[in-house]
């Protein structure tokens, strides 16, 4: 029997987290995507602290893709202010396509390296 959508995403998420969590020298840029909004946060896994977070709820945009780009730029600016230049990108089980890719590209353009 085939896996449900949530089970498939959970399996992918565990596989990604095994790789990303071992990078203790740099924080993790975690992305969460809902049907309406997109959220990004910088997490220091060693200390268990969120360094910065941004959500599309605070940003006025016409489309979801534009909101994703704005969130990517905003999280990169906050990261640079916090003294973080390199991060480990955690796509949280989502495909690297569409809004997740737009957020990642905007964060790279704004100064983050991953």
Secondary structure, 3 states (H helix, E strand, C coil): CCCCHHHHHHHHHHHHHHHHCCCCCCCEEEEEECCCCEEEEEEECCCCEEEEEEECCCCCCCCHHHHHHHHHHHHHHHHHHCCCCECEEECCCCCCCCHHHHHHHHHHHCCCEC
